[in-house]
Amino acid sequence: MSTAPEEILARLRPTWAEVDLVVFGSNVSEVRRRIPKESKLAVVLKADAYGHGAVELAPVALKNGASMIAVALLEEALELRRSGIDTELLVLGPLNSPQLKLAAEHDVIVGIIGPTQLEEAARANIPLTIHLKLDTGMGRMGLTEPDLAPAAAILKGHSRLKLAAIYTHYANASHAGDPLTEKQRSRFRSMRQTLSSMGVSAPVHHSANSPATLRGLVEPGDYARVGMAIYGGEVFDEGGGRLNPVMRWRTELARIKELPPGSGVGYGHTFTTRRLSRIATLPVGYADGYSRLLSNRGEVLLRGRRAPVVGNISMDLVTVDVTDVADAAVGDEVVLMGTQGGEEVSAEELATKTSTLAYEVFCRISARVPRVYVSSGQRNVKSRFLDRS
Ligand SMILES: *Cc1c(COP(=O)(O)O)cnc(C)c1O
């Protein structure tokens, strides 16, 4: 990099998401340590690595024990290929027929999510590596029991289709002791037996997402298929399933004004000061993924303390009441998500306050927000506003 990161950041709005590559790497190796040693780790980097940046995280994951990368879209897989990733890449799909050829050309493994897709893959008549998805109870994608016999016939009749793995997906693994998980495990076993009795089997199986993996449900030799855990989000409904958060979202205090009691703040005047107040403005809004549902509900960190969001969140601006943070000053760092001092606003807290999951909180941090990659003292800025040449 020719320009120093400090210089680049000085030219941008001071709102960015820091992504700690060292923490990410150690989360990946921690997950690797927790699965059986005969098993392999597939990291799920779909949706731009849950908003963290797939191109930047992929090499770090591979260096720390990941053997395969799974994404949702073919476009996501091709982006990784272009960036030089030559590891096994699985697209979870669904893919349409014209995409199959592209997948084959770029050595991308195709997740087969139903009988129609299997027929299309066979009809394409190209050498294609596939993973076959079974629906063991998710009710979303995958072959059901009646699909197995016709699928076996196709697989045996088309030698250009290489069945490299059979997989399934858990619906309720985040919920401790949910009986569905055990039911899905045994159904996965019995559906594989049915296929095997028809002469179809695969060298590898995978089923465990983050919660299933951290609950120790990866069978020796199976792959684990892990997303959220490596980003440091909570993966158990009951708590206790969180590695270290990788992302920290911060901005800086842009303006402080003193308002007399009885002053309305923001669109709709949904907040009125009750005392002489110091109201601060932050250069971030719902266009950046800071949900409007946090209006009059969210809290931010300032000088290691919590300050409440007051008034409605605008597209580009947020107002917070800093009356009780007497030393607050323009230019102070404000943390929207992550830690400051001993305090934390977790992705889970933001999720609870906006009736969603930390998964969505991460994915919603928009492309307008630069990602700053931090690794052992070094920083690397990625923004769609920067000339990448
Ligand atoms: C997203 C996804 C995962 C990863 O789930 P996490 O809960 O983030 O670990 C695994 N498998 C499939 C099929 C997925 O779609």
PDBQT file of the ligand as one rigid body, heavy atoms in Angstrom, charges set to zero:
ROOT
HETATM    1  C1  LIG A 401     -25.345 -20.141   6.688  1.00  0.00    +0.000 C 
HETATM    2  C2  LIG A 401     -25.183 -21.599   6.704  1.00  0.00    +0.000 A 
HETATM    3  C3  LIG A 401     -24.300 -22.213   7.597  1.00  0.00    +0.000 A 
HETATM    4  C4  LIG A 401     -23.574 -21.466   8.694  1.00  0.00    +0.000 C 
HETATM    5  O1  LIG A 401     -24.434 -21.260   9.773  1.00  0.00    +0.000 OA
HETATM    6  P1  LIG A 401     -23.846 -20.632  11.120  1.00  0.00    +0.000 P 
HETATM    7  O2  LIG A 401     -24.979 -20.725  12.074  1.00  0.00    +0.000 OA
HETATM    8  O3  LIG A 401     -23.500 -19.228  10.789  1.00  0.00    +0.000 OA
HETATM    9  O4  LIG A 401     -22.680 -21.429  11.489  1.00  0.00    +0.000 OA
HETATM   10  C5  LIG A 401     -24.094 -23.568   7.490  1.00  0.00    +0.000 A 
HETATM   11  N1  LIG A 401     -24.738 -24.286   6.549  1.00  0.00    +0.000 NA
HETATM   12  C6  LIG A 401     -25.622 -23.739   5.689  1.00  0.00    +0.000 A 
HETATM   13  C7  LIG A 401     -26.318 -24.605   4.704  1.00  0.00    +0.000 C 
HETATM   14  C8  LIG A 401     -25.893 -22.379   5.740  1.00  0.00    +0.000 A 
HETATM   15  O5  LIG A 401     -26.766 -21.848   4.900  1.00  0.00    +0.000 OA
ENDROOT
TORSDOF 0
